[in-house]
Amino acid sequence: MAEDPGRSTLPLPDYDHLPLGALEGRVRSLTAEQVEELLAYERTHADRLPVTEVLTARLEQLQAGARPTQGDPTAVRPEQAQGHTGSPVTPATSPEPFGAPPHGTPDQRGKPKGDRTT
């Protein structure tokens, strides 16, 4: 088993702040040695069961012959991208407000349940 690496030498940047879903995708591009590093770090620090399960499962896949996928584990996560803040909706792109249609008024009367056709 690998020794406890320092936070700055981990194969995934910002590892401690990755959500589980992002971690599952990013570990696919790592080698068995890199996954072992993360597993050792996780076990000596937070030791979160769902994270250790993901890392252990990926390590077993790699040891069984799986190959790391292409991709950059150091790529910026979408939520960290610069320049895309706030909502793209503006007053010019918003729909006109509308009210719910009236029900049971003289010009639009409701039908009793027995009169409905299927």
N, C-alpha and C positions, 0 to 999 in steps of 0.2 A: 504494500500500500504506500502511496506517496506521502511525503511529509506535509505538514501544515504549511501551505504557501502563504505569503503575505498578500494582503488585499490588492496591492498594486501589481502583483505578478499573475493574477488570475487570468485565464484565457478568455473570459467574457468581461468586457468593461461594464462597470456599474452592476455587477452580479447581485449585490445585496438588495438592489432596488428593482430587479426584474420581476414582473408578475409571473406566476406559474405558467400561464399560456405562452408567454414569450420565451421562457426558459426551455419549454418542450421543443419549440422550433429551432432555437439557437444551438442546443447541444447536438443536433443532428450533423452539424458541420465540424464538430470536434473529433479529435482522435481519442483512442482509449486512454492514453496517458493524460490528456487534458481533462477528460471526464473524471478520471481518478483524482486529479488535483482538486477539481470542484467538489467531489464527494468528500475528500479529506477535509477541505475547508468547511463545508457545510456541517459535517459531523462534529467538528471542534468548536463551531460557533453557534449557529441558531439550531441546528439539528432538527429541521422541520421535516416531519414524516412525508408529506406529499412530495417535497423536493428530493429527499433521499430516494424515494421510490422511483421518481422519474430518472434520476441519475443512475441508479442501480440498474433499472431496466435498459437504459441506453448502453451502459457498459456491457451488460450481458449480450445485447444485440451485436455490439462491436466484437466481442470475444467469440461470438458464434459465426463471424464472417461478414457482418454488415460493414459497409464502407461509409466513411463520412460523406455527406452530401456537399454539393457546391454551395457557396454562399459565404458571406463575410460576417463572422460572429461579432466583429467590431463595428458594424454599420450602425448608423444613428437610427434609433427607434423612431417610428412615425410621431409619437407624442413628444419627441425632443426636437423635431424639425423647427427651424427658425423661419419666421415670416408667415406662418399659417396660424394666426391667433384669431379668436373671435368667430362669430358666425358669418357665413357668406350671405345671409339674408339681409336685405336692406328694405327700406320702405318702398323702393321702386320695384323690388321683386316679390313683395308680399302680396297675397291675394286680397281682394276686397273683402271686408268683413261682411258676414251675412247672418241673418237670424234664422232660427229654426222655423220650418213651415208651421202654419197654424193647424191645429187639430180640433175637430168638432165645431168649427165655425160654420155659419150658414153657407159660405161659398165653398167650403171643403169639409163635408160632413164625414164623420167616421162611420164605418159599417159595423153592424152587430156581427158577432162571431158566426152566427148561423148563416149569414148571407155571403160569407166568403167563398170564393171558388178556388179550387186548387189546381 
